[in-house]
């Protein structure tokens, strides 16, 4: 790795102080919301509510990890919500068809369904990445188009009707099961976060993604394969969104084209931005994004317990996002002035 790329890839460590400044408000907000709700409503710290928070935070954290990787590379993925829904219906349809062809063969049914769901997300991710890398089209425009197309395919497959027919062992023994008192989705989310942290910090792919987002010209001069790594970020994002769709489907017990949608897309971007990922690329840590996902989930849960009108809830999310972007811009200007 050349000097230019090494400098760019080491940027996350060198900018740790400015990153801490930008996300310093996150722990304070998280503690304030938890303390406030614990005092206002005892139901907030009830076992059932805590499990719901952890489960929903796990779903969001998995999607946000992929979204953050794309943004660090200087892109955007608006299709993640639609991919969640597509993977859900594709997996459910595949399981139902396999169960009809192979009655009683639980393992092949589950394997075929999960593979089909993950494959659908990977396919959308590859299309996004190839269009951005090969055709040089803005990631915002490309993923906006695939978001619409993917959502349309999901609705066309199901006609808006939930898809049933999945094995009970997949739904009750996996999706709704608990291990040591925690939902299985929590353990899968933790595994995804640990893998993504390792990729960011310990692999050439992670370092090159930082380099591309930090200074793409320097990365090109240094011989980094820009196209391959850009395609890789979108492929990972699509794969993780599909994984979330599979987990949601296993919990609910049916494949639905209404999963994800605009809400999951907006929340994944919000989790990344609030978690310190710079919209200009090159800066961001997955572990902090996961904490941000937990904060957003707790905030949404608190607003529901306080009976805040659902139409007003996006206002709170928007205000926090604007504050995070403003802090990011102020931090960038301070660094520029120091230079």
C-alpha positions in Angstrom: 0.0 0.0 0.0 1.5 3.3 -1.0 2.1 6.3 1.2 -0.9 8.2 -0.2 -3.3 5.4 0.5 -1.7 4.7 3.9 -2.3 8.3 4.9 -5.9 8.2 3.7 -6.6 4.8 5.3 -5.1 5.9 8.6 -7.4 8.9 8.7 -10.0 7.3 11.0 -7.4 7.0 13.7 -5.9 10.4 13.2 -9.4 12.0 13.3 -10.5 10.2 16.4 -10.5 13.4 18.5 -12.7 15.3 16.0 -14.9 12.2 15.7 -15.3 12.1 19.4 -16.3 15.8 19.4 -18.9 15.2 16.8 -20.5 12.2 18.5 -20.1 13.5 22.0 -23.7 14.4 22.3 -24.9 10.8 21.5 -24.1 9.2 24.9 -25.6 12.2 26.7 -28.8 12.0 24.7 -29.0 8.2 25.2 -28.6 8.5 29.0 -31.1 11.4 29.1 -33.8 9.5 27.2 -33.3 6.3 29.3 -33.2 8.1 32.6 -36.2 10.3 31.7 -38.4 7.4 30.5 -37.5 5.2 33.5 -38.7 8.0 35.7 -41.9 8.8 33.7 -43.1 5.3 32.7 -42.2 2.1 34.6 -43.3 0.1 31.6 -40.2 1.4 29.8 -37.8 -0.8 31.8 -40.1 -3.8 31.8 -38.7 -7.1 30.4 -41.0 -7.2 27.4 -40.3 -3.7 26.4 -36.5 -4.1 26.8 -36.5 -7.2 24.6 -38.5 -5.4 22.0 -36.0 -2.5 22.0 -33.1 -4.9 21.6 -34.7 -6.8 18.8 -35.7 -3.7 16.8 -32.3 -2.1 17.5 -30.7 -5.3 16.1 -32.6 -5.0 12.9 -31.7 -1.4 12.4 -28.1 -1.9 13.4 -27.6 -4.6 10.7 -29.0 -2.3 7.9 -27.1 0.7 9.3 -23.8 -1.2 9.1 -24.1 -1.7 5.4 -25.4 1.9 4.9 -22.5 3.3 6.9 -20.0 1.4 4.8 -21.4 2.8 1.6 -21.4 6.4 3.0 -17.8 6.0 4.2 -16.9 5.2 0.6 -18.7 8.4 -0.5 -22.0 6.9 -1.7 -25.6 6.5 -0.7 -27.9 3.5 -0.6 -31.6 4.5 -0.7 -32.7 1.0 -1.7 -32.1 -0.8 1.6 -35.7 -0.6 2.8 -37.0 -2.0 -0.4 -34.4 -4.8 -0.3 -35.6 -5.8 3.2 -39.1 -6.3 1.8 -37.9 -8.0 -1.4 -35.8 -10.5 0.6 -38.7 -11.2 2.8 -41.1 -12.1 0.1 -38.5 -14.0 -2.0 -37.5 -16.1 0.9 -41.1 -16.8 1.9 -42.2 -17.7 -1.6 -39.1 -19.9 -2.1 -39.8 -21.7 1.2 -43.5 -22.2 0.3 -42.5 -23.6 -3.2 -39.8 -25.9 -1.8 -42.1 -27.2 0.9 -44.6 -28.1 -1.8 -41.9 -29.9 -3.8 -40.2 -31.5 -0.8 -42.8 -32.0 1.9 -41.4 -32.6 5.3 -37.8 -31.8 4.3 -37.2 -28.9 6.7 -33.5 -28.4 6.2 -33.6 -28.0 2.4 -36.7 -25.8 2.7 -34.9 -23.4 5.1 -31.6 -23.5 3.2 -33.2 -22.7 -0.2 -35.3 -19.9 1.3 -32.5 -18.2 3.1 -30.2 -18.5 0.1 -32.8 -17.0 -2.2 -33.5 -14.1 0.2 -29.8 -13.3 0.6 -29.3 -13.7 -3.1 -32.0 -11.2 -3.9 -30.3 -8.6 -1.7 -26.9 -9.4 -3.1 -28.2 -9.0 -6.7 -29.7 -5.6 -6.0 -26.5 -4.5 -4.3 -24.4 -5.6 -7.3 -26.7 -3.8 -9.7 -26.3 -0.6 -7.6 -22.5 -1.0 -7.3 -22.0 -1.7 -11.0 -24.1 1.2 -12.1 -22.2 3.5 -9.8 -18.7 2.1 -10.5 -19.0 1.3 -14.2 -21.5 3.9 -15.5 -20.3 6.7 -13.1 -23.9 7.5 -12.1 -24.6 9.1 -8.8 -25.3 6.6 -6.1 -28.2 8.7 -4.9 -29.9 8.5 -8.4 -29.1 4.8 -9.0 -30.4 3.6 -5.6 -33.4 5.8 -5.9 -34.3 4.0 -9.1 -33.5 0.5 -7.7 -35.5 1.4 -4.6 -38.6 2.0 -6.7 -38.0 -1.0 -9.0 -37.3 -3.4 -6.1 -40.4 -2.3 -4.2 -42.5 -2.8 -7.3 -41.1 -6.3 -7.8 -41.9 -7.2 -4.2 -45.5 -6.0 -4.6 -45.9 -7.7 -7.9 -44.7 -11.1 -6.5 -47.2 -11.0 -3.6 -50.0 -8.7 -4.9 -49.7 -7.0 -1.4 -50.8 -10.3 0.3 -48.6 -11.7 3.1 -46.8 -15.0 2.1 -47.1 -17.9 4.6 -45.9 -21.5 4.5 -42.6 -21.4 6.3 -41.5 -24.3 8.6 -42.5 -23.8 12.3 -38.9 -24.6 13.3 -37.7 -21.5 11.3 -40.4 -19.2 12.9 -40.7 -20.5 16.4 -37.4 -22.2 16.8 -35.3 -19.4 15.3 -37.2 -16.1 14.6 -39.1 -16.0 17.9 -36.6 -18.0 20.0 -34.5 -16.7 22.8 -31.0 -17.7 23.9 -30.0 -16.9 27.5 -33.0 -14.6 27.7 -32.2 -12.6 24.5 -33.7 -12.8 21.0 -31.6 -14.6 18.4 -31.6 -11.4 16.3 -29.4 -9.7 19.0 -26.7 -12.3 18.7 -26.7 -12.1 14.9 -26.5 -8.3 15.0 -23.5 -8.5 17.4 -21.8 -11.0 15.1 -22.4 -8.7 12.1 -21.1 -5.6 14.0 -17.9 -7.5 15.1 -17.2 -8.7 11.6 -17.8 -5.2 10.2 -15.5 -3.7 12.8 -12.8 -6.2 11.9 -13.2 -5.5 8.2 -13.0 -1.8 8.8 -9.9 -1.9 11.0 -8.0 -5.0 10.0 -8.5 -5.6 6.2 -7.2 -4.0 3.1 -10.8 -3.7 1.9 -11.8 -1.6 4.9 -8.7 0.6 4.5 -9.3 1.1 0.8 -12.9 2.0 1.5 -11.7 4.8 3.8 -9.1 5.9 1.3 -11.7 6.1 -1.5 -14.1 8.1 0.6 -11.4 10.3 2.0 -9.6 11.2 -1.3 -10.6 9.2 -4.4 -7.9 10.9 -6.6 -5.1 9.8 -4.2 -6.6 6.3 -4.1 -6.6 6.1 -7.9 -3.0 7.4 -8.2 -2.0 4.8 -5.6 -3.4 2.0 -7.7 -6.5 1.1 -5.6 -9.2 -0.7 -7.6 -11.9 1.9 -7.1 -14.6 0.0 -9.1 -14.1 -3.3 -7.3 -14.3 -1.8 -3.8 -17.2 0.5 -4.6 -19.2 -2.5 -5.9 -18.2 -4.4 -2.8 -19.6 -1.7 -0.5 -23.0 -1.8 -2.2 -23.0 -5.6 -2.3 -22.4 -5.8 1.4 -25.2 -3.2 2.0 -27.6 -5.2 -0.1 -26.6 -8.5 1.7 -27.1 -7.0 5.2 -30.4 -5.5 4.2 -31.6 -8.9 3.0 -30.4 -10.5 6.2 -32.6 -8.0 8.1 -35.5 -9.0 5.9 -35.0 -12.6 6.7 -34.8 -12.0 10.5 -38.0 -9.8 10.3 -39.8 -12.5 8.4 -38.7 -15.2 10.8 -40.1 -13.2 13.7 -43.4 -12.3 12.1 -44.0 -15.6 10.4 -44.8 -14.3 7.0 -43.2 -12.6 4.0 -44.5 -9.1 3.5 -43.8 -6.5 0.8 -44.5 -3.8 3.4 -41.4 -4.5 5.5 -38.6 -1.9 5.4 -39.8 0.8 3.1 -38.9 4.5 3.5 -38.7 4.3 7.3 -35.9 1.7 7.3 -34.0 3.6 4.7 -34.3 7.0 6.5 -33.4 5.4 9.9 -30.4 3.7 8.5 -29.0 6.9 7.1 -29.9 8.7 10.4 -28.1 6.1 12.4 -25.0 6.5 10.3 -25.0 10.3 10.3 -25.8 10.6 14.0 -23.1 7.9 14.7 -20.4 10.2 13.2 -20.2 9.0 9.6 -19.4 12.0 7.4 -21.6 12.5 4.4 -18.4 13.6 2.6 -17.0 10.1 3.1 -13.8 8.8 4.6 -14.9 9.0 8.3 -17.0 6.7 10.4 -16.9 3.8 12.8 -19.3 0.9 12.7 -19.4 0.4 16.5 -20.6 4.0 17.0 -23.2 3.6 14.3 -24.6 0.6 16.2 -24.9 2.7 19.3 -26.7 5.3 17.3 -29.1 2.6 16.1 -29.8 1.7 19.7 -30.4 5.3 20.5 -32.9 5.8 17.6 -34.8 2.6 18.6 -35.0 3.8 22.3 -36.2 7.2 21.1 -38.9 5.7 18.9 -40.0 3.4 21.7 -40.1 6.3 24.2 -42.2 8.4 21.8 -44.7 5.5 21.4 -45.0 5.1 25.2 -45.6 8.8 25.6 -48.4 8.5 23.0 -46.8 11.0 20.7 -48.6 11.2 17.4 -46.9 9.0 14.8 -47.0 11.9 12.3 -44.9 14.0 14.6 -42.3 11.4 15.4 -40.3 12.0 12.2 -39.9 15.6 13.3 -37.7 14.5 16.2 -35.6 12.3 13.9 -35.2 15.2 11.4 -34.1 17.6 14.1 -31.5 15.2 15.4 -30.2 14.5 11.9 -29.9 18.2 11.1 -28.0 18.7 14.3 -25.6 15.9 13.5 -24.9 17.2 10.0 -24.4 20.7 11.3 -21.8 19.3 13.8 -20.1 17.5 11.0 -19.8 20.6 8.9 -18.5 22.7 11.9 -15.9 20.0 12.6 -14.8 20.0 8.9 -14.5 23.8 8.9 -12.4 23.8 12.1 -10.1 21.2 10.6 -9.8 23.3 7.4 -8.9 26.4 9.4 -6.2 24.5 11.4 -4.6 23.5 8.1 
